[in-house]
Amino acid sequence: MSTDYRTCECGETFADCADGVVFCNCGMAWCSEECAAVDGYREEVITHEDGSEEEIRSCNFSPRRRFR
């Protein structure tokens, strides 16, 4: 089993199996929760009127992502 290395938006190089790594459903990854938040990543749980819950993990909240 090999380890993949990535480069965060902050310039830090990190292993994809390192502690604290944050992954988005779109395939983006960050070296920390702080870097992910700066880049617009959010995790939210929405409770619908019927009581069901929906977990959202997305970086689509970033103004920078919309224009890339």
Phi and psi restraints in degrees (value plus and minus 20) as a CYANA .aco file:
   2 SER   PHI    -123.7   -83.7
   2 SER   PSI     142.3   182.3
   3 THR   PHI    -127.9   -87.9
   3 THR   PSI     109.8   149.8
   4 ASP   PHI    -113.0   -73.0
   4 ASP   PSI     123.6   163.6
   5 TYR   PHI    -132.7   -92.7
   5 TYR   PSI     123.5   163.5
   6 ARG   PHI    -148.9  -108.9
   6 ARG   PSI     144.4   184.4
   7 THR   PHI    -135.1   -95.1
   7 THR   PSI     104.6   144.6
   8 CYS   PHI     -96.3   -56.3
   8 CYS   PSI     142.7   182.7
   9 GLU   PHI     -78.9   -38.9
   9 GLU   PSI     -45.5    -5.5
  10 CYS   PHI    -100.5   -60.5
  10 CYS   PSI     -29.3    10.7
  11 GLY   PHI      82.1   122.1
  11 GLY   PSI     -30.9     9.1
  12 GLU   PHI     -90.8   -50.8
  12 GLU   PSI     115.5   155.5
  13 THR   PHI    -115.9   -75.9
  13 THR   PSI     114.2   154.2
  14 PHE   PHI    -165.0  -125.0
  14 PHE   PSI     133.9   173.9
  15 ALA   PHI    -101.0   -61.0
  15 ALA   PSI     120.8   160.8
  16 ASP   PHI     -88.0   -48.0
  16 ASP   PSI     -30.7     9.3
  17 CYS   PHI    -123.0   -83.0
  17 CYS   PSI     -13.1    26.9
  18 ALA   PHI     -92.0   -52.0
  18 ALA   PSI     133.8   173.8
  19 ASP   PHI     -84.2   -44.2
  19 ASP   PSI     120.6   160.6
  20 GLY   PHI      68.1   108.1
  20 GLY   PSI     -24.7    15.3
  21 VAL   PHI     -88.8   -48.8
  21 VAL   PSI     117.5   157.5
  22 VAL   PHI    -134.9   -94.9
  22 VAL   PSI     109.5   149.5
  23 PHE   PHI    -135.4   -95.4
  23 PHE   PSI     120.0   160.0
  24 CYS   PHI    -120.9   -80.9
  24 CYS   PSI     136.3   176.3
  25 ASN   PHI     -81.1   -41.1
  25 ASN   PSI     -42.8    -2.8
  26 CYS   PHI     -98.9   -58.9
  26 CYS   PSI     -30.5     9.5
  27 GLY   PHI      88.9   128.9
  27 GLY   PSI     -31.5     8.5
  28 MET   PHI     -88.0   -48.0
  28 MET   PSI     132.7   172.7
  29 ALA   PHI    -164.0  -124.0
  29 ALA   PSI     128.8   168.8
  30 TRP   PHI    -151.1  -111.1
  30 TRP   PSI     136.1   176.1
  31 CYS   PHI     -95.1   -55.1
  31 CYS   PSI     -37.5     2.5
  32 SER   PHI    -177.2  -137.2
  32 SER   PSI     145.3   185.3
  33 GLU   PHI     -83.9   -43.9
  33 GLU   PSI     -54.5   -14.5
  34 GLU   PHI     -83.5   -43.5
  34 GLU   PSI     -65.6   -25.6
  35 CYS   PHI     -85.6   -45.6
  35 CYS   PSI     -59.0   -19.0
  36 ALA   PHI     -83.1   -43.1
  36 ALA   PSI     -62.7   -22.7
  37 ALA   PHI     -85.1   -45.1
  37 ALA   PSI     -60.8   -20.8
  38 VAL   PHI     -81.4   -41.4
  38 VAL   PSI     -54.4   -14.4
  39 ASP   PHI    -107.6   -67.6
  39 ASP   PSI     -13.9    26.1
  40 GLY   PHI      76.9   116.9
  40 GLY   PSI     -13.9    26.1
  41 TYR   PHI     -94.9   -54.9
  41 TYR   PSI     115.4   155.4
  42 ARG   PHI    -159.7  -119.7
  42 ARG   PSI     128.9   168.9
  43 GLU   PHI    -138.0   -98.0
  43 GLU   PSI     106.6   146.6
  44 GLU   PHI    -159.2  -119.2
  44 GLU   PSI     131.6   171.6
  45 VAL   PHI    -136.8   -96.8
  45 VAL   PSI     100.9   140.9
  46 ILE   PHI    -124.3   -84.3
  46 ILE   PSI     108.7   148.7
  47 THR   PHI    -120.4   -80.4
  47 THR   PSI      99.4   139.4
  48 HIS   PHI    -101.8   -61.8
  48 HIS   PSI     145.8   185.8
  49 GLU   PHI     -78.4   -38.4
  49 GLU   PSI     -50.5   -10.5
  50 ASP   PHI    -101.3   -61.3
  50 ASP   PSI     -18.0    22.0
  51 GLY   PHI      72.5   112.5
  51 GLY   PSI     -30.1     9.9
  52 SER   PHI     -93.8   -53.8
  52 SER   PSI     131.3   171.3
  53 GLU   PHI    -134.1   -94.1
  53 GLU   PSI     125.8   165.8
  54 GLU   PHI    -147.9  -107.9
  54 GLU   PSI     105.2   145.2
  55 GLU   PHI    -116.6   -76.6
  55 GLU   PSI     107.8   147.8
  56 ILE   PHI    -135.7   -95.7
  56 ILE   PSI     107.0   147.0
  57 ARG   PHI    -149.1  -109.1
  57 ARG   PSI      89.5   129.5
  58 SER   PHI    -173.2  -133.2
  58 SER   PSI     130.5   170.5
  59 CYS   PHI    -124.3   -84.3
  59 CYS   PSI     -11.2    28.8
  60 ASN   PHI     -90.4   -50.4
  60 ASN   PSI     -19.8    20.2
  61 PHE   PHI    -107.8   -67.8
  61 PHE   PSI     -24.3    15.7
  62 SER   PHI    -105.3   -65.3
  62 SER   PSI     108.7   148.7
  63 PRO   PHI     -82.5   -42.5
  63 PRO   PSI     -50.4   -10.4
  64 ARG   PHI     -87.1   -47.1
  64 ARG   PSI     -55.4   -15.4
  65 ARG   PHI     -87.6   -47.6
  65 ARG   PSI     -52.7   -12.7
  66 ARG   PHI     -85.6   -45.6
  66 ARG   PSI     -44.2    -4.2
  67 PHE   PHI    -132.3   -92.3
  67 PHE   PSI     -10.3    29.7
